[in-house]
């Protein structure tokens, strides 16, 4: 059965002697059984009023008012003039029986501060089951916009209108970080080798075991790639894990993160990715793109198989006629991938150094990465500190992400 409810747009015009602009607003679903008192309560809640011990008053286009019985009687004999008809009881009058589609009426909360709202009934009806997904017992806001002013113009808890606002904290609130609540123990890092083996075998249990309960912050690309594999085997088991990774990828937003988040979300919804899927080894691809130009000419990506081949594989003189790939025979099959050099890799190194907590080591590393021989000096220093694996995970993560973004720019979505 289709239900016929009103959709009412409510805009806050102003209050406390000030007009607002742009007008903040909310849109409410209002049913046949709902009274003006029900609508008033819904508006006050949606517009963040916390002190509700004030009178409310609706004024209709024909001049009638809708308020509580006592206030309505006062209005009929007040100096403001006599209303054209007896006031309607706010607790009894039904909205849909009193006003029609397209009508406008005014709602004022707190007859003193006069928080004034323009209420407009949309043309046509809505079915709350379709719009809201539920049949609410009271009017319900389902859309909105704008900043809601505080009822008493307070900007912080102790604001008395005279004191200065408290200083902004230097540190982000703990709840803004993914590490809240603190467990009291540092979660173990993901074992990249274990994750790689499980993904290669399509071992869903192994993938879940390698990720759940572990700190994935520095291996989101690898974790997401593994979960892509798991989604293809048993989507129901890893859907919540995939959504968790989507949220982390969107928050981190490094190159390739948005693309991987989109692919994971599409897989959860059992939809095709927003591009041509291809099983590409992103580590091999990043090696072509970011290698040393002195020793790396680039290479080719097989658009049929996803195989990555260095340029010399097309040279018969280098690998022999039988082993050489004939790119010219099928030009549409092969994507040329030029070597772009290692500038992005140096920036990864600088980013890693800037995050080193030990100030003495950080200063050593900052000196090491300047000038010729930076990579060798950097590797030697971190090896002496036992940080080789941490750096490798950090670097690989960013290289894989850039390779994923490189493919996405060309309409290709990596599936492994």
C-alpha positions as CSV (number, residue, x, y, z in Angstrom):
1,X,0.0,0.0,0.0
2,X,1.4,3.4,-1.0
3,X,1.4,5.9,1.8
4,X,0.7,9.6,1.1
5,X,2.7,11.9,3.4
6,X,3.7,15.5,3.1
7,X,7.2,16.6,2.5
8,X,7.7,20.0,4.3
9,X,10.7,22.3,3.8
10,X,11.5,24.3,6.9
11,X,14.0,27.2,6.7
12,X,15.2,29.1,9.8
13,X,15.0,32.8,8.8
14,X,16.4,34.2,12.0
15,X,16.0,34.9,15.7
16,X,17.3,37.0,18.6
17,X,16.8,40.1,16.4
18,X,19.1,38.8,13.6
19,X,18.3,37.6,10.1
20,X,20.3,34.5,8.9
21,X,21.6,34.1,5.4
22,X,21.8,31.7,3.8
23,X,18.9,30.2,5.6
24,X,19.7,26.8,7.2
25,X,17.0,24.3,6.5
26,X,15.7,20.8,7.0
27,X,13.1,18.7,5.1
28,X,10.6,16.7,7.1
29,X,8.3,13.8,6.3
30,X,4.9,14.4,8.0
31,X,2.1,11.8,8.1
32,X,-1.7,12.0,8.4
33,X,-1.7,11.3,12.1
34,X,0.9,13.9,13.0
35,X,-0.2,17.1,14.9
36,X,1.4,20.5,14.8
37,X,2.8,19.7,18.2
38,X,4.5,16.7,16.7
39,X,5.9,18.9,13.9
40,X,7.1,21.5,16.4
41,X,9.0,19.0,18.4
42,X,10.6,17.5,15.3
43,X,11.7,21.0,14.2
44,X,13.1,21.9,17.6
45,X,15.1,18.7,17.7
46,X,16.4,19.0,14.1
47,X,17.4,22.6,14.8
48,X,19.4,21.6,17.9
49,X,17.3,23.3,20.6
50,X,18.1,22.0,24.1
51,X,16.0,24.3,26.3
52,X,12.4,23.4,25.2
53,X,10.6,25.2,28.0
54,X,9.3,27.9,25.6
55,X,6.1,28.5,23.7
56,X,5.6,27.6,20.1
57,X,3.3,29.3,17.6
58,X,2.3,28.4,14.0
59,X,0.7,31.1,11.9
60,X,-1.2,30.0,8.8
61,X,-1.6,31.9,5.6
62,X,-5.2,32.8,6.4
63,X,-4.1,34.4,9.7
64,X,-5.2,31.6,12.0
65,X,-2.7,30.6,14.7
66,X,-1.9,27.1,16.0
67,X,-0.6,27.0,19.6
68,X,-1.5,25.7,23.0
69,X,-5.0,26.4,24.3
70,X,-4.0,28.9,27.0
71,X,-1.8,30.9,24.7
72,X,-4.4,30.9,22.0
73,X,-7.0,32.4,24.3
74,X,-4.5,35.1,25.3
75,X,-3.8,36.0,21.7
76,X,-7.5,36.4,21.0
77,X,-7.7,39.4,23.4
78,X,-4.1,40.7,23.3
79,X,-3.1,44.2,22.1
80,X,-1.7,42.5,19.0
81,X,-5.3,42.3,17.7
82,X,-8.0,39.7,17.5
83,X,-7.3,36.7,15.3
84,X,-9.9,36.0,12.6
85,X,-10.9,32.7,14.1
86,X,-10.4,30.8,17.3
87,X,-6.8,29.5,17.6
88,X,-6.3,25.8,16.8
89,X,-5.0,23.6,19.5
90,X,-1.4,22.6,18.7
91,X,-1.9,19.2,20.4
92,X,-5.0,18.3,18.4
93,X,-4.8,19.9,15.0
94,X,-3.5,17.5,12.3
95,X,-1.1,19.1,9.8
96,X,-2.4,17.3,6.7
97,X,-6.0,18.1,7.6
98,X,-5.3,21.8,8.1
99,X,-3.0,22.9,5.3
100,X,-2.7,21.9,1.6
101,X,0.1,21.1,-0.8
102,X,2.1,24.2,-1.9
103,X,1.0,26.2,1.2
104,X,3.3,28.2,3.4
105,X,3.0,28.9,7.1
106,X,5.2,30.3,9.8
107,X,6.6,28.6,12.9
108,X,8.0,30.7,15.8
109,X,9.8,29.0,18.7
110,X,10.3,31.0,22.0
111,X,8.0,34.0,21.9
112,X,10.8,36.4,23.0
113,X,13.8,35.3,21.0
114,X,11.4,34.6,18.1
115,X,13.3,31.9,16.2
116,X,11.2,32.2,13.0
117,X,10.9,29.5,10.4
118,X,9.3,29.5,6.9
119,X,7.5,26.2,6.3
120,X,6.7,25.2,2.7
121,X,4.7,22.1,1.8
122,X,6.1,20.5,-1.4
123,X,3.7,19.6,-4.2
124,X,3.0,15.9,-4.5
125,X,3.2,13.3,-1.8
126,X,6.0,11.0,-0.6
127,X,5.9,7.4,0.7
128,X,8.1,7.3,3.8
129,X,8.9,3.7,3.3
130,X,10.6,4.6,0.0
131,X,12.2,7.9,1.1
132,X,13.2,7.0,4.7
133,X,13.2,3.2,4.6
134,X,11.0,3.2,7.8
135,X,7.6,4.4,8.9
136,X,8.5,6.8,11.7
137,X,6.1,7.4,14.6
138,X,6.6,11.2,14.4
139,X,7.6,13.7,11.8
140,X,11.2,13.0,10.7
141,X,13.9,15.2,9.1
142,X,15.4,13.4,6.1
143,X,17.4,16.1,4.4
144,X,19.1,19.3,5.4
145,X,21.8,22.0,5.0
146,X,23.4,25.0,6.7
147,X,24.9,25.8,10.1
148,X,22.4,25.9,13.0
149,X,23.0,28.7,15.5
150,X,22.9,28.0,19.2
151,X,19.7,28.8,20.9
152,X,21.3,31.3,23.3
153,X,24.2,32.3,21.0
154,X,26.7,30.3,23.0
155,X,29.9,29.1,21.3
156,X,31.3,27.0,24.1
157,X,30.0,25.4,27.2
158,X,30.9,28.2,29.7
159,X,30.2,31.1,27.3
160,X,28.6,34.0,29.3
161,X,28.8,36.5,26.5
162,X,31.8,38.3,28.1
163,X,34.8,35.9,28.4
164,X,37.2,35.0,25.6
165,X,36.9,31.7,23.8
166,X,39.3,28.9,25.1
167,X,42.5,28.5,23.1
168,X,42.4,25.9,20.3
169,X,44.1,22.6,21.5
170,X,47.5,22.0,19.9
171,X,46.8,18.3,19.5
172,X,44.0,16.7,17.5
173,X,41.2,15.2,19.6
174,X,42.0,11.5,20.2
175,X,38.6,10.5,18.7
176,X,39.6,12.0,15.4
177,X,42.2,9.3,15.0
178,X,41.7,5.7,14.0
179,X,43.7,4.7,17.1
180,X,40.8,5.5,19.5
181,X,40.0,3.8,21.8
182,X,43.5,2.8,22.9
183,X,43.7,-0.9,23.7
184,X,46.6,-0.4,26.0
185,X,48.7,-2.6,23.7
186,X,50.4,-1.7,20.4
187,X,48.8,-3.9,17.8
188,X,51.2,-6.1,15.8
189,X,52.3,-5.0,12.3
190,X,51.1,-6.9,9.3
191,X,53.5,-9.7,8.2
192,X,53.7,-8.7,4.5
193,X,55.2,-12.0,3.6
194,X,52.4,-14.0,5.2
195,X,49.8,-11.7,3.5
196,X,51.5,-12.1,0.1
197,X,51.5,-15.9,0.4
198,X,47.9,-16.0,1.4
199,X,46.8,-13.7,-1.4
200,X,48.8,-15.7,-4.0
201,X,47.0,-18.9,-2.9
202,X,43.6,-17.3,-2.7
203,X,43.5,-18.3,1.0
204,X,40.7,-16.3,2.5
205,X,41.3,-17.5,6.0
206,X,45.0,-16.7,5.7
207,X,44.2,-13.2,4.4
208,X,41.8,-12.5,7.2
209,X,44.3,-13.8,9.8
210,X,47.1,-11.6,8.4
211,X,45.0,-8.4,8.6
212,X,42.5,-8.6,11.5
213,X,43.8,-7.3,14.7
214,X,46.9,-5.9,13.0
215,X,48.1,-2.3,12.3
216,X,47.5,-1.9,8.6
217,X,48.2,1.8,8.4
218,X,51.4,1.4,6.4
219,X,50.3,-1.5,4.2
220,X,46.8,-0.4,3.1
221,X,47.6,-1.0,-0.6
222,X,48.8,-4.5,0.1
223,X,46.0,-5.3,2.4
224,X,43.4,-4.0,-0.1
225,X,44.9,-6.0,-2.9
226,X,44.7,-9.1,-0.8
227,X,41.1,-8.4,0.2
228,X,40.3,-7.9,-3.5
229,X,41.4,-11.5,-4.0
230,X,39.4,-12.7,-1.0
231,X,36.2,-10.9,-2.3
232,X,36.4,-12.9,-5.4
233,X,36.5,-16.1,-3.4
234,X,34.1,-15.5,-0.4
235,X,32.7,-11.9,-0.5
236,X,30.4,-12.5,2.4
237,X,33.2,-13.3,4.8
238,X,35.4,-10.3,4.1
239,X,32.8,-7.6,3.1
240,X,33.1,-5.8,6.5
241,X,36.9,-6.0,6.4
242,X,36.8,-4.5,2.9
243,X,34.6,-1.6,4.0
244,X,36.9,-0.9,6.9
245,X,39.8,-0.7,4.5
246,X,37.8,1.6,2.2
247,X,37.3,4.0,5.1
248,X,41.0,4.0,5.9
249,X,42.0,4.5,2.3
250,X,39.7,7.4,1.8
251,X,41.0,9.0,5.0
252,X,44.7,8.5,4.1
253,X,44.2,9.6,0.4
254,X,47.7,8.8,-1.0
255,X,48.0,8.2,-4.8
256,X,46.2,5.1,-5.7
257,X,44.1,5.0,-2.4
258,X,41.0,6.5,-4.0
259,X,41.1,4.0,-6.9
260,X,41.6,1.0,-4.6
261,X,38.8,2.2,-2.3
262,X,36.5,2.5,-5.4
263,X,37.4,-1.0,-6.6
264,X,36.9,-2.6,-3.1
265,X,33.5,-0.9,-2.7
266,X,32.4,-2.0,-6.2
267,X,33.4,-5.6,-5.3
268,X,31.4,-5.5,-2.1
269,X,28.4,-4.4,-4.0
270,X,29.1,-7.1,-6.6
271,X,29.5,-4.4,-9.4
272,X,32.2,-4.2,-12.0
273,X,35.1,-1.8,-11.2
274,X,35.0,1.7,-12.9
275,X,37.5,0.6,-15.6
276,X,38.9,-2.4,-17.4
277,X,40.0,-5.1,-14.8
278,X,43.5,-6.6,-15.4
279,X,45.6,-8.8,-13.1
280,X,48.8,-6.6,-13.1
281,X,51.8,-7.1,-10.7
282,X,52.0,-3.6,-9.4
283,X,55.5,-4.1,-7.9
284,X,56.8,-5.0,-11.4
285,X,55.0,-2.1,-13.0
286,X,56.3,0.4,-10.4
287,X,59.8,-1.0,-11.1
288,X,59.5,0.0,-14.8
289,X,58.0,3.4,-14.0
290,X,60.3,4.5,-11.2
291,X,63.6,2.7,-12.0
292,X,66.9,4.3,-12.7
293,X,66.8,5.7,-16.2
294,X,70.4,4.9,-16.7
295,X,69.6,1.2,-16.5
296,X,65.9,1.1,-17.3
297,X,64.3,2.0,-20.7
298,X,60.8,1.2,-19.5
299,X,58.8,-1.6,-20.9
300,X,55.4,-3.0,-22.0
301,X,52.2,-4.0,-20.3
302,X,50.3,-6.9,-21.9
303,X,46.7,-5.6,-22.0
304,X,45.4,-9.2,-22.4
305,X,47.2,-11.0,-19.6
306,X,48.5,-8.1,-17.4
307,X,52.1,-9.3,-17.8
308,X,54.8,-6.7,-17.3
309,X,57.8,-6.9,-19.6
310,X,61.0,-4.8,-19.7
311,X,61.8,-3.2,-23.0
312,X,64.7,-5.5,-23.8
313,X,62.3,-8.5,-24.1
314,X,61.3,-7.1,-27.5
315,X,64.9,-7.0,-28.7
316,X,65.9,-10.2,-30.6
317,X,69.5,-9.3,-30.3
318,X,69.2,-9.3,-26.5
319,X,67.0,-12.4,-25.8
320,X,67.0,-14.3,-29.1
321,X,64.4,-14.6,-31.8
322,X,62.4,-17.3,-30.1
323,X,62.1,-15.5,-26.8
324,X,61.6,-11.9,-28.1
325,X,58.1,-10.4,-27.9
326,X,56.9,-9.1,-31.3
327,X,55.2,-5.9,-30.2
328,X,54.7,-4.7,-33.8
329,X,52.7,-7.7,-34.7
330,X,49.9,-6.8,-32.2
331,X,50.3,-3.1,-31.4
332,X,46.9,-2.8,-29.7
333,X,47.8,-5.5,-27.2
334,X,50.8,-3.7,-25.7
335,X,50.9,-0.5,-23.6
336,X,54.3,1.2,-23.6
337,X,55.4,2.2,-20.1
338,X,58.2,4.7,-20.1
339,X,60.6,5.1,-17.2
340,X,59.9,8.3,-15.3
341,X,62.8,8.1,-12.9
342,X,63.2,8.1,-9.1
343,X,62.1,11.6,-8.0
344,X,58.9,10.2,-6.4
345,X,61.1,7.7,-4.6
346,X,63.3,10.4,-3.1
347,X,60.2,12.2,-1.9
348,X,59.1,9.0,-0.2
349,X,62.5,8.9,1.5
350,X,62.2,12.5,2.7
351,X,58.7,11.9,4.0
352,X,59.9,8.8,5.9
353,X,62.8,10.8,7.4
354,X,60.6,13.6,8.6
355,X,58.5,11.2,10.6
356,X,61.5,9.6,12.5
357,X,60.9,10.3,16.2
358,X,64.5,10.1,17.3
359,X,65.8,13.7,16.6
360,X,69.5,12.6,16.4
361,X,68.8,9.9,13.8
362,X,66.4,12.2,11.9
363,X,69.2,14.8,11.6
364,X,71.6,12.1,10.4
365,X,69.1,10.9,7.8
366,X,68.3,14.5,6.6
367,X,72.0,15.0,5.9
368,X,72.3,11.6,4.3
369,X,69.6,12.1,1.7
370,X,71.1,15.3,0.3
371,X,73.3,15.2,-2.8
372,X,74.8,12.4,-4.9
373,X,74.8,8.9,-3.3
374,X,71.7,9.7,-1.1
375,X,70.1,6.3,-1.5
376,X,73.2,4.4,-0.5
377,X,73.8,6.5,2.5
378,X,70.2,6.3,3.6
379,X,70.1,2.5,3.2
380,X,73.3,2.1,5.2
381,X,71.9,4.3,8.1
382,X,68.6,2.6,8.4
383,X,70.2,-0.8,8.1
384,X,72.3,0.0,11.1
385,X,69.1,1.0,13.1
386,X,67.2,-2.2,12.1
387,X,64.7,-0.2,10.1
388,X,65.3,-1.8,6.7
389,X,62.0,-3.7,6.6
390,X,60.0,-0.8,8.0
391,X,61.4,1.4,5.2
392,X,60.8,-1.2,2.6
393,X,57.1,-1.6,3.6
394,X,56.7,2.2,3.6
395,X,58.3,2.6,0.2
396,X,56.6,-0.4,-1.5
397,X,53.2,0.9,-0.3
398,X,53.6,4.2,-2.0
399,X,55.1,2.8,-5.2
400,X,52.3,0.3,-5.5
401,X,49.7,3.1,-5.0
402,X,51.3,5.2,-7.7
403,X,51.4,2.3,-10.1
404,X,47.7,1.7,-9.4
405,X,46.9,5.4,-10.1
406,X,49.0,5.2,-13.3
407,X,46.8,2.4,-14.6
408,X,43.6,4.0,-13.5
409,X,44.5,7.1,-15.5
410,X,44.6,4.8,-18.5
411,X,41.2,3.2,-17.8
412,X,42.7,0.0,-16.2
413,X,41.9,-1.3,-12.7
414,X,44.5,-3.6,-11.2
415,X,42.9,-6.7,-9.7
416,X,46.0,-8.2,-8.1
